[in-house]
Amino acid sequence: MPFIHIELVEGRSLEARQAMAHEVIDVVAKHTGAPVEHIHVIINEMRKEDYVHLEAAKDSAAN
């Protein structure tokens, strides 16, 4: 029973997240042989201000 966790910065529509989850399920099923009804995708969204990327942090520190 695969569980796939995806972390995203907020801002994508429900339709986009659902489409992504369906494609992930298809790929996992193809490569693991797990039945699609046993594959779970958990999508966690984070606020933009709660995410720091190294390059963005460098740019922010330089200003």
C-alpha positions as CSV (number, residue, x, y, z in Angstrom):
1,M,0.0,0.0,0.0
2,P,2.1,2.9,-1.2
3,F,1.8,6.3,0.4
4,I,3.2,9.2,-1.6
5,H,3.7,12.5,0.1
6,I,4.0,15.7,-2.0
7,E,5.0,19.1,-0.5
8,L,3.9,22.1,-2.6
9,V,4.0,25.8,-2.1
10,E,0.4,27.0,-2.1
11,G,-1.3,28.4,-5.2
12,R,-2.3,25.5,-7.4
13,S,-6.0,24.8,-8.1
14,L,-7.8,21.8,-6.8
15,E,-8.1,20.6,-10.4
16,A,-4.3,20.8,-10.9
17,R,-3.6,19.0,-7.7
18,Q,-6.1,16.2,-8.5
19,A,-4.6,15.8,-12.0
20,M,-1.1,15.6,-10.6
21,A,-2.3,13.0,-8.0
22,H,-3.9,10.9,-10.7
23,E,-0.8,10.9,-12.8
24,V,1.4,10.0,-9.8
25,I,-0.9,7.1,-9.0
26,D,-0.7,5.8,-12.5
27,V,3.1,5.9,-12.5
28,V,3.4,4.3,-9.1
29,A,1.0,1.6,-10.2
30,K,2.9,1.0,-13.4
31,H,6.3,0.6,-11.7
32,T,5.2,-1.2,-8.5
33,G,2.4,-3.3,-9.6
34,A,0.3,-2.0,-6.7
35,P,-3.4,-1.7,-7.5
36,V,-4.5,1.9,-8.0
37,E,-7.1,1.6,-5.2
38,H,-4.3,0.9,-2.7
39,I,-2.2,3.9,-3.6
40,H,-2.5,7.1,-1.6
41,V,-1.3,10.5,-2.4
42,I,-1.0,13.1,0.4
43,I,-0.5,16.7,-0.7
44,N,0.6,19.2,1.8
45,E,0.6,22.8,0.9
46,M,2.7,25.4,2.6
47,R,2.5,29.2,2.7
48,K,5.0,30.9,0.5
49,E,6.4,32.7,3.5
50,D,7.0,29.4,5.3
51,Y,9.3,28.1,2.5
52,V,12.9,29.3,2.0
53,H,15.0,28.3,-0.9
54,L,18.8,28.8,-0.6
55,E,19.1,31.2,-3.6
56,A,16.1,33.3,-2.4
57,A,17.6,33.5,1.0
58,K,20.9,34.7,-0.4
59,D,19.1,37.4,-2.5
60,S,17.1,38.5,0.5
61,A,20.3,38.8,2.7
62,A,22.1,40.8,0.0
63,N,19.3,43.5,0.0
